[in-house]
């Protein structure tokens, strides 16, 4: 069933030609056709030639965007002992142990954008799987959010660390900044993300890895990207 888009969306979509754009062309175009009256997030969507049902074709990872995301990430650290002070000194917004787990469970408290946990707390944090998992907030060693080095993890998240993972349909969606960013900053962030996804190509993936890609603002139409360069092996 086709979604009915409003007049403003259709007018914006009409300015996107039926061709593939380079990233350098696409970013100024997104800004030109923006119509929402707030500072939208710019997103990159990449359709990959992988089957995420197979564990050896799972694509996930993290990347620190050179120019951040334009929003202040609220970080919760669940830890104990001297790590509490380390997390506080690194700039974590909320720090605690078991009481934080209880607060999330009992009060459904979710006023944070990222959760970091030290390994000794994972037995307790594990109880939060049903709450944090669906929201993409569950700490995970693969993305560096279960770690003894809580100070460094906090700093990375605050600097603009983005997690990406392929969804059930083989697509990655990730934010790369705000519409208000200068073109060169958005371009640098988008290139950094795309290179990280290309580097994360699983050995088991066959054929073309990046099938298609688009860049868009959160409310606007997608601008299709030329993916030729994205399928060149990045060393």
N, C-alpha and C positions, 0 to 999 in steps of 0.2 A: 504494500500500500504506500503510495507516494505521500510524503509530508507536504502539507500546504504551507508554503513560505509566504511571509508578508511582502508587501510592496517594496520596502526598503531592501530586504534580502535579495529579491529578484532584480532590483536595479543594480545592486552590487555585483551579483552573479553575472549580469549581462556584460560587465566590463572585463570579465575574464575570458580571454580568447580561447578557442578550442585548439590549444597547442600545448606543448610542454615548455615550461619556463625554467631558466636557470635560477638558482637561489638568489643571485644578485638582482635579477629582474623581479622576482616574486615578492621580496620583502617590501620594496617601495609600493608595489601594487596593493598589498594587503593594507597598508596605511592609507592609501588613496581611497579605497573602497570601504573603509571602516565607517560604520554608521551608528553604532551603539554609543550612548553618551557617557560611557565610563571607560576606564583604562583597561581594555581587554588583555587577556593573556594570549600570547602567540604560541601556537602549538605545531609540532611536526608529527605527521602520521606516516608510518612506513609499513607497507604490506610486504612481508618476507616469505621467501620460498622455503618455509620450514613447516613441519607438522608437530605442533607443541604437545601432541598426545604422547610423543616419544621423548623420553627424558633426555636422550642424547641430542635432541634438536631444540631444546629449550634455550631461549635467548633472554638473558637478564644480566643486569650489571648496573653500575653507577658511574656517573661522570660529574666532575665539578665544572660548571659552566664559568668561563672566564669573567663574565660580566654579571653573574648572579641572576636572580629571578625577579628582582624588583619588589620582593615582598620580604618582610622580616619573618623568618621561620621561628615558630614557638617550639622549643625543644624540651621534652620531658626525659629525664634520665632516671632509670630505676637501678639503684646500686646500693652499696653498703660500705661501711668502714671509711678509710681515708679517701676512697673514690668519690665520696659525696662532696668533699671540698674541691677535689680536682674538677668535677663537673661544674660546680658553682663558679670556680675561677675562670673556666673556659667560656662562661656566659650562658649556661643552660637556664631556661626560664623556670623550670620546676625540677626539683631533685628530691628523691626520697627512696624508701624501700617498700616493704610490705604495705605500708599505709597508702601508697600511691595505687598499688594493685587493688586494694580494697575500695578505694575511692572510685576507681573506674568501674569496678563490678557493681558496687552498691548504688552509686549516684549517677552512673552512666556519664561520668565526667570525661569530656573529650575536647577540652580547650587547648589543643596542641596540634602541631603539624608534623611532628616526627618524634619517634620514641627510640631511645638508645638504652640498652641494658647490659650490665656486666654478666658474664656467664654464670656466676654463682646465684643470680636472681632468676634464671630462666625457668626453674621449676615453678616459681610463683607466677612469672609472666605468662607461662604456658596456659594458665587458667583463663587468660584474656583472649585466646585465639579466636573465639566466636565474635568478640566485639571488635578487636583490632584488625583481624585478618581481612574481612570484607572491605575495610576502609584503606587497605594497603599500609597499615601502620605497625604491623607486627615486626618486632626486631628479628633480624636474620643475619647469621654470620657471613653469608655470601655477599651481603650488601654493606658489610662493615658496621652494622648497627647492634650486633652482639659482640662486644669487645672489652678487653681489660683497659684499652687505651681510650677511656671515655672522653678525656679532654680533647684529644685530636678529633674524635668522631663529632663532637659538638661543634668544633670550629669548622669542619668540612661542611656540615649541614648549613651552618650559618653563612658560609661562603657561597652557597648556591649549588649544593650537591643534588643531583637529580637521579632518581632511580628509574630504570626502564625495564619493562618485562613484556614479553610477547603475550597477547591474550589468546583465548581459545581459537580465534579465527586466524591467527598468524599475523596480527597487526600490533605495532608498537605505537602508543600515543605518548607524547612527552611535551612538557612546557619548555619554552626557550627564552622567555622574557615577557615584556609588556609592549604594547603598541607604541607607548610613549618613548621607548628606547631609541637612541639614534640608530640609523640603518646599519652602520658598521658594527655596532655592538650586538644587534640581533643576528646579523650575518655570522659573526664570529661564534656566537652561542650555538646557532643552528648547525654550523659546520662541525663544531666540537661534538655535539650530540650525534650527528650522522656518522662521523668517523668512529665514535665509540661503539655504535651499533654494528658498523661494518667489521670492526675489530673483534666483536663478540660472536662472529659467525661460527656456528658449530661445525666441526670437521664432518659430521654426518649429513650436513645440508648439501643437497645435490641440485645441479642446474643453477638458474639465476637466483641469487640470494635476495636482492632488493627488487621486487616485482614492480612496485609503484610507490610513489610518495607524494604527499601534498603538504602544504603549509597553509595555515589559516589563523584568523583571530577567533576567539572563543565563540563569537556570534556570527562571524562572517562566512562566506563560501570558501571552499578549498581552492587553492591555486596548485594545479598539477606540476610536479617537478620532473625535469629530465634526470633520470636515474643512471644514465650511462656511466658517469664517473664513479657512482657509488658501487658499481660492480667490479671496479678495478681493485685488485688485491692490495690492501693497505698493510705495509710491513710494520 
